[in-house]
Amino acid sequence: MRHKYLNLGVLSTLLILFDQFTKYMVTSHVPLYASFRVIDKFFNITHIRN
C-alpha cells in the first residue's frame, strides 16, 4: 500500500515540475499572444495572460 502512494507522489511531483518548466519556457521564449504547433493540426501552445 505504501509503495502505491509513493509512486503516486513521485508521479505528481514530476508532473508539477514539468508543468512549471513548460510555463517558464513559454513565458521566457514565446512572445505574448504568439503560438506554435507542438503536434500539427492537434496541439498548439499559445502565450496568453490570465
Rosetta constraint file for C-alpha pairs under 8 A:
AtomPair CA 1 CA 5 HARMONIC 6.76 0.50
AtomPair CA 2 CA 6 HARMONIC 6.20 0.50
AtomPair CA 3 CA 7 HARMONIC 6.22 0.50
AtomPair CA 4 CA 8 HARMONIC 6.34 0.50
AtomPair CA 5 CA 9 HARMONIC 6.06 0.50
AtomPair CA 6 CA 10 HARMONIC 6.17 0.50
AtomPair CA 7 CA 11 HARMONIC 6.06 0.50
AtomPair CA 8 CA 12 HARMONIC 6.02 0.50
AtomPair CA 9 CA 13 HARMONIC 6.10 0.50
AtomPair CA 10 CA 14 HARMONIC 6.19 0.50
AtomPair CA 11 CA 15 HARMONIC 6.19 0.50
AtomPair CA 12 CA 16 HARMONIC 6.22 0.50
AtomPair CA 13 CA 17 HARMONIC 6.17 0.50
AtomPair CA 14 CA 18 HARMONIC 6.10 0.50
AtomPair CA 15 CA 19 HARMONIC 6.08 0.50
AtomPair CA 16 CA 20 HARMONIC 6.19 0.50
AtomPair CA 17 CA 21 HARMONIC 6.09 0.50
AtomPair CA 18 CA 22 HARMONIC 6.18 0.50
AtomPair CA 19 CA 23 HARMONIC 6.24 0.50
AtomPair CA 20 CA 24 HARMONIC 6.18 0.50
AtomPair CA 21 CA 25 HARMONIC 6.19 0.50
AtomPair CA 22 CA 26 HARMONIC 6.13 0.50
AtomPair CA 23 CA 27 HARMONIC 6.14 0.50
AtomPair CA 24 CA 28 HARMONIC 6.03 0.50
AtomPair CA 25 CA 29 HARMONIC 5.80 0.50
AtomPair CA 25 CA 30 HARMONIC 7.70 0.50
AtomPair CA 26 CA 30 HARMONIC 5.13 0.50
AtomPair CA 26 CA 47 HARMONIC 6.47 0.50
AtomPair CA 27 CA 31 HARMONIC 7.46 0.50
AtomPair CA 27 CA 32 HARMONIC 7.85 0.50
AtomPair CA 27 CA 47 HARMONIC 6.88 0.50
AtomPair CA 30 CA 34 HARMONIC 6.45 0.50
AtomPair CA 30 CA 35 HARMONIC 7.43 0.50
AtomPair CA 30 CA 47 HARMONIC 6.49 0.50
AtomPair CA 31 CA 47 HARMONIC 6.80 0.50
AtomPair CA 32 CA 47 HARMONIC 5.21 0.50
AtomPair CA 32 CA 48 HARMONIC 5.89 0.50
AtomPair CA 32 CA 49 HARMONIC 7.87 0.50
AtomPair CA 33 CA 46 HARMONIC 6.31 0.50
AtomPair CA 33 CA 47 HARMONIC 5.11 0.50
AtomPair CA 33 CA 48 HARMONIC 5.35 0.50
AtomPair CA 34 CA 46 HARMONIC 5.71 0.50
AtomPair CA 34 CA 47 HARMONIC 5.77 0.50
AtomPair CA 34 CA 48 HARMONIC 8.00 0.50
AtomPair CA 35 CA 44 HARMONIC 6.59 0.50
AtomPair CA 35 CA 45 HARMONIC 5.35 0.50
AtomPair CA 35 CA 46 HARMONIC 3.99 0.50
AtomPair CA 35 CA 47 HARMONIC 6.26 0.50
AtomPair CA 36 CA 44 HARMONIC 5.58 0.50
AtomPair CA 36 CA 45 HARMONIC 5.55 0.50
AtomPair CA 36 CA 46 HARMONIC 6.64 0.50
AtomPair CA 37 CA 41 HARMONIC 7.81 0.50
AtomPair CA 37 CA 43 HARMONIC 6.18 0.50
AtomPair CA 37 CA 44 HARMONIC 4.37 0.50
AtomPair CA 37 CA 45 HARMONIC 6.45 0.50
AtomPair CA 38 CA 42 HARMONIC 7.96 0.50
AtomPair CA 38 CA 43 HARMONIC 5.53 0.50
AtomPair CA 38 CA 44 HARMONIC 5.45 0.50
AtomPair CA 38 CA 45 HARMONIC 6.96 0.50
AtomPair CA 39 CA 43 HARMONIC 4.96 0.50
AtomPair CA 39 CA 44 HARMONIC 6.92 0.50
AtomPair CA 40 CA 44 HARMONIC 7.89 0.50
